[in-house]
Amino acid sequence: MKRWLAAAGAVVLVLGLVIGGLWVHLTPDHRTTFLVDASESSGFGEVADAVGTAAANMSGEDSLALRRFGGACDGSNTAELVTPGTGQAGEIGDAARAIKPEGKATLLSGMLAAIDDFARTYPFRGSVSNRVVVVARGGADTCGKNADEMRAIMRDHLSRTGVKIDFRFVGHRLTPEQVKVLNAVAAAADAQKPRLTKTSDELVTTMKEISAPANLPVKTAPCDMVSPESLAAKYLPEPGLTYFDVKCEQDRYVLATLNTPKREAQDLPVVFEFENDTWQKTMAQTDLPCGQVPKEVWKAWNFDCLQEPVICREGQRKVTVLSGRLDCPAALDVADRYKVAIDAGQVAGQLLLWESGDWTCSWPYEDGLAHAQVPLKCARSSDKAVVQIGDYQR
């Protein structure tokens, strides 16, 4: 009998050790639920992409889940799309992008359901942090509850979990009135003031910042990796040079100027592009062609690249935009006004000089060509735009 009791005790001890070991092994340090506004309003694709990016930015050992809200207050208006688990950032992103927005923004219902998710014994809660990241974009419908009622309801739900849940709020493209409601909801949850975003880039950056646990670093964005030293390590044609005026756009393109430390010579512009997880040199010359770099990037850099000529009109009165951020209507306007001035004798000298605002037009001389072979040109001083009138005669 004693021998049987001893054996049973040993079995119980072993089972206890196994269960305890599994408990420790299966309990994540951090658990985060993304609570997404899936109500009927425009721009949901931005939210889905930002959630997927934020999830991919987090540690593979974090437990992640996805819940949506949106519908009617008296009906089914929230659902858990991805249950908590580790190593499922890709599943979070796929599920977010598959959401079809509908109904009203039933934020309070979504929050209460998210709290109840944490109240379950399994999946295990985080041993270090438990967080709900809320993305509101169509408003924050509280289903008729005022701030005091919201606070009481949420505290009741939170008390059932026996764990502190850290709510983080992001309001995307909200009106001032919607911001007021979201602020009230955040205050009722004893949360920090909501972060507000207006562009997709702002939303992605904010989501990455507030989703990662405070004691874990946020993965470095490509633009964060750029410095004069890092660029010099990639491209330095000769010793003794350094980079100045480093500008990064869209986490993909960098414009910098290369010169001596004392800038004794003309700056050499260099363009880098982020490919294969590193910055690669693409162009390095005094007059940079626009190439494949988007127009909005050149505009943000305030740099006039050399674009491919744009023919605005063919024939005897041919008009071509040679450079600058200039549309065809503006090019045709200055070209036609210049021709009228020539016909009216309002130009000066053999160069046919004529000025209008910040435009200067002339019939220039060019090396290797007879004067009759050179077309008329107009240049705008404000942005170095150049319009050619006529064509070369070879």
C-alpha positions in Angstrom: 0.0 0.0 0.0 2.8 2.4 0.9 4.6 1.4 -2.2 1.4 2.2 -4.3 1.0 5.6 -2.6 4.7 6.4 -3.3 4.2 5.5 -6.9 1.1 7.6 -7.2 2.8 10.5 -5.6 5.7 10.3 -8.0 3.3 10.3 -10.9 1.5 13.4 -9.6 4.9 15.1 -9.1 6.0 14.3 -12.6 2.7 15.5 -14.1 3.0 18.7 -12.0 6.5 19.3 -13.3 5.4 18.7 -16.9 2.4 20.9 -16.6 4.4 23.6 -14.9 7.0 23.4 -17.6 4.5 23.6 -20.4 2.9 26.6 -18.6 6.2 28.4 -18.5 7.1 27.4 -22.0 3.7 28.4 -23.6 3.3 31.7 -21.7 4.5 34.5 -23.9 6.3 37.6 -22.6 4.0 39.9 -24.6 0.5 39.5 -25.9 -1.1 42.1 -28.3 -4.5 42.3 -29.9 -5.0 44.5 -32.9 -8.6 45.9 -32.6 -9.5 47.3 -36.1 -12.3 49.6 -37.1 -13.9 47.7 -40.0 -16.9 50.0 -40.3 -18.1 51.3 -43.7 -15.9 54.2 -44.7 -13.2 54.9 -47.2 -9.5 54.2 -46.9 -9.6 50.8 -45.1 -6.7 49.5 -47.2 -4.4 51.9 -45.5 -5.4 50.5 -42.1 -5.0 46.9 -43.2 -1.5 47.6 -44.6 -0.5 49.4 -41.4 -1.7 46.6 -39.2 0.2 44.0 -41.3 3.4 46.1 -41.2 3.1 46.6 -37.4 2.6 42.9 -36.9 5.6 42.0 -39.1 7.7 44.5 -37.1 7.1 42.6 -33.8 9.0 39.7 -32.4 8.0 36.3 -33.6 7.7 35.2 -30.0 5.0 37.8 -29.2 1.5 36.4 -29.0 -0.6 38.4 -31.6 -4.4 38.4 -32.3 -6.7 40.4 -34.6 -10.3 41.5 -33.8 -12.5 43.7 -35.9 -15.5 45.9 -34.9 -18.2 47.5 -37.0 -21.9 46.8 -37.4 -25.1 47.7 -35.5 -25.3 48.2 -31.7 -28.1 45.7 -31.4 -26.5 43.0 -33.6 -23.3 41.1 -34.2 -20.7 43.9 -34.5 -17.3 42.4 -33.5 -15.4 39.2 -34.2 -12.0 37.7 -33.4 -10.5 37.0 -36.8 -7.1 35.6 -35.6 -6.9 34.0 -32.2 -3.8 34.7 -30.0 -0.6 32.9 -31.0 3.1 33.3 -31.7 4.7 33.4 -35.2 1.6 34.5 -37.0 2.3 38.1 -38.2 1.7 37.0 -41.8 -1.7 35.6 -40.8 -2.6 38.9 -39.1 -1.7 40.9 -42.2 -3.6 38.5 -44.6 -6.7 38.5 -42.3 -6.7 42.4 -42.1 -6.5 42.8 -45.8 -9.4 40.3 -46.3 -11.8 42.4 -44.1 -14.8 43.9 -46.0 -15.8 47.1 -44.1 -19.5 47.3 -43.1 -21.8 49.0 -40.6 -21.1 51.7 -38.0 -18.0 52.0 -35.8 -19.0 50.1 -32.7 -15.8 50.8 -30.8 -17.1 50.1 -27.3 -18.4 46.7 -28.2 -15.0 45.8 -29.8 -13.2 46.9 -26.7 -15.4 44.9 -24.3 -15.0 41.8 -26.4 -11.2 42.3 -26.5 -11.2 42.5 -22.7 -13.2 39.3 -22.6 -10.6 37.6 -24.9 -8.0 38.3 -22.2 -10.3 36.9 -19.5 -10.0 33.4 -20.9 -7.5 31.0 -19.2 -6.2 30.0 -22.6 -4.5 31.2 -24.8 -2.2 32.4 -22.0 -1.8 36.1 -21.3 1.6 37.8 -21.5 3.8 37.5 -18.4 5.3 41.0 -19.1 2.7 43.0 -21.0 -0.8 42.7 -22.4 -1.9 45.3 -24.9 -4.8 46.2 -27.2 -3.9 48.5 -30.1 -7.1 50.2 -31.3 -7.3 51.7 -34.8 -10.3 54.0 -35.2 -11.0 55.5 -38.6 -14.7 55.8 -39.1 -15.5 57.4 -35.7 -16.0 55.9 -32.3 -19.6 54.9 -31.8 -20.2 54.1 -28.1 -23.7 52.8 -28.7 -25.3 55.6 -26.7 -23.1 55.3 -23.6 -21.7 58.4 -22.0 -18.2 58.6 -20.5 -19.1 57.6 -17.0 -21.1 54.6 -18.3 -18.2 53.5 -20.5 -15.7 53.8 -17.6 -17.9 51.7 -15.3 -18.6 49.0 -17.9 -14.9 48.7 -18.9 -13.7 48.6 -15.3 -16.1 45.8 -14.6 -14.8 43.8 -17.6 -11.2 44.5 -16.7 -11.7 43.3 -13.1 -12.8 39.9 -14.5 -9.5 39.4 -16.2 -7.4 40.1 -13.1 -4.7 41.6 -15.4 -3.8 45.1 -16.5 -4.6 45.7 -20.1 -2.7 48.5 -21.8 -5.0 50.2 -24.4 -3.3 52.2 -27.1 -5.4 54.3 -29.5 -4.7 55.5 -33.1 -7.2 57.8 -34.8 -6.8 57.9 -38.6 -8.3 60.7 -40.7 -10.8 61.6 -38.0 -12.9 64.8 -37.9 -12.6 67.1 -34.8 -15.9 65.7 -33.4 -14.7 62.1 -33.9 -11.5 63.0 -32.1 -13.4 64.3 -29.1 -15.3 61.0 -28.8 -12.2 58.9 -29.2 -10.5 61.0 -26.5 -13.4 60.3 -24.1 -13.1 56.5 -24.8 -9.4 56.6 -24.2 -9.9 58.4 -20.9 -12.5 55.9 -19.8 -10.0 53.1 -20.4 -7.3 55.0 -18.4 -5.2 55.0 -21.6 -2.8 57.5 -23.1 -4.2 60.2 -25.3 -4.9 58.8 -28.8 -2.2 59.3 -31.5 -3.7 61.0 -34.6 -2.6 60.4 -38.2 -3.6 61.9 -41.5 -1.5 60.0 -44.1 -0.7 56.3 -44.7 3.0 56.9 -43.9 2.1 58.5 -40.6 -0.2 55.6 -39.8 2.4 53.0 -40.5 5.1 54.7 -38.4 2.7 55.3 -35.5 1.4 51.7 -35.6 5.0 50.4 -35.4 5.9 52.7 -32.5 2.9 51.9 -30.3 2.6 48.2 -31.0 6.1 47.1 -30.1 6.5 46.5 -26.3 8.3 49.3 -24.6 11.4 47.2 -23.7 11.8 46.0 -27.3 13.4 48.0 -30.0 11.4 49.0 -33.1 13.0 47.5 -36.2 15.0 50.1 -38.1 13.3 51.7 -41.1 15.5 52.1 -44.2 15.6 55.9 -43.8 16.8 55.4 -40.2 19.8 53.5 -41.5 21.1 56.5 -43.6 24.0 58.6 -42.5 27.0 60.2 -44.3 29.2 57.3 -43.0 26.8 54.6 -44.2 26.7 56.2 -47.7 30.4 56.6 -47.8 30.8 52.9 -47.1 28.6 52.1 -50.2 30.1 54.6 -52.6 33.2 56.8 -52.2 35.0 57.3 -55.5 38.2 58.6 -53.8 39.5 59.1 -50.2 39.0 62.4 -48.4 35.4 63.0 -49.6 32.3 63.1 -47.4 28.5 63.4 -47.8 26.4 66.5 -47.1 22.6 67.3 -47.1 21.4 63.7 -46.9 17.7 63.6 -47.7 15.6 60.3 -47.6 12.1 59.9 -49.0 9.6 57.0 -48.9 12.2 54.7 -47.2 13.5 54.0 -50.7 15.3 57.0 -52.2 18.2 59.1 -50.9 19.7 62.2 -52.4 23.1 63.4 -51.0 25.9 65.6 -52.2 29.5 64.5 -52.2 32.4 66.9 -51.6 35.5 67.5 -49.6 35.0 68.4 -45.9 35.6 72.1 -46.7 33.4 71.9 -49.9 36.2 73.2 -52.0 34.7 72.0 -55.3 31.2 71.8 -56.9 28.9 69.4 -55.0 28.4 66.0 -56.8 24.7 64.9 -56.3 24.4 61.1 -55.7 21.1 59.1 -55.7 20.8 55.9 -53.7 17.9 53.4 -53.8 17.1 50.8 -51.2 17.2 47.3 -52.7 17.9 43.9 -51.3 18.0 45.3 -47.7 20.7 47.7 -48.4 21.3 51.1 -50.1 22.7 50.9 -53.6 24.1 53.8 -55.6 22.1 54.5 -58.8 23.3 57.8 -60.1 26.2 60.2 -59.5 26.7 63.2 -61.8 26.3 67.0 -61.8 23.1 67.0 -63.8 21.0 64.1 -62.6 18.4 62.6 -65.0 15.0 62.0 -63.4 15.2 58.3 -64.2 12.9 56.0 -62.3 12.7 58.2 -59.2 9.1 59.4 -58.9 8.3 63.0 -59.6 7.0 63.6 -56.1 10.3 62.5 -54.6 12.3 65.0 -56.7 9.7 67.7 -55.7 10.2 66.8 -52.0 14.0 67.1 -52.5 13.4 70.5 -54.3 15.8 69.2 -57.0 15.3 69.9 -60.7 16.3 66.6 -62.4 16.8 66.4 -66.1 13.7 64.8 -67.5 13.2 63.2 -70.9 12.0 65.9 -73.3 8.2 66.3 -73.4 6.9 67.3 -76.8 3.8 69.5 -76.3 3.2 70.3 -79.9 4.5 68.9 -83.2 4.9 70.6 -86.6 6.3 73.9 -87.6 5.4 75.4 -84.3 6.9 72.6 -82.3 7.2 73.1 -78.5 9.2 70.9 -76.2 9.7 71.0 -72.5 13.4 70.2 -72.0 13.6 70.5 -68.2 11.8 71.6 -65.0 8.5 70.8 -63.4 6.4 72.3 -66.2 3.1 71.2 -67.7 2.3 71.5 -71.4 -0.4 74.3 -71.1 2.2 76.5 -69.4 4.9 75.7 -72.0 2.5 76.4 -74.9 1.4 79.7 -73.3 4.9 81.2 -72.9 5.9 79.9 -76.4 3.0 81.5 -78.1 3.3 84.8 -76.2 7.0 84.9 -77.2 6.2 84.4 -80.9 3.6 87.1 -80.7 6.2 89.4 -79.2 8.6 88.6 -82.0 6.0 89.3 -84.7 5.2 92.6 -83.0 8.8 93.7 -82.9 8.8 93.7 -79.0 12.1 91.8 -78.8 15.7 93.2 -78.5 18.8 92.6 -80.7 19.9 89.6 -82.7 19.2 87.3 -79.7 15.5 88.4 -79.8 15.6 88.9 -76.1 12.2 89.1 -74.4 11.2 88.9 -70.7 7.8 88.2 -69.1 7.6 87.8 -65.3 10.3 85.2 -64.4 10.5 84.0 -68.0 13.5 85.0 -70.2 13.3 84.0 -73.9 16.0 84.3 -76.6 17.4 83.0 -79.8 20.8 81.8 -78.5 24.1 80.9 -80.2 25.3 77.3 -79.7 28.7 75.8 -80.5 28.8 73.8 -83.7 25.6 75.2 -85.1 24.8 78.1 -87.4 22.5 80.6 -85.7 19.7 79.7 -88.1 19.9 76.1 -87.0 19.3 76.9 -83.3 15.7 76.9 -82.0 14.3 79.6 -79.7 14.3 78.9 -76.0 12.6 80.2 -72.9 14.0 79.7 -69.4 12.1 80.3 -66.1 14.4 81.6 -63.3 12.2 80.3 -60.4 12.7 76.6 -61.2 15.1 76.4 -64.2 12.4 75.1 -66.5 13.4 75.3 -70.2 11.0 75.4 -73.1 12.3 74.9 -76.7 10.4 76.5 -79.6 11.1 74.9 -83.0 13.6 72.1 -83.8 17.2 71.8 -84.6 17.9 72.0 -88.3 20.7 69.7 -89.3 
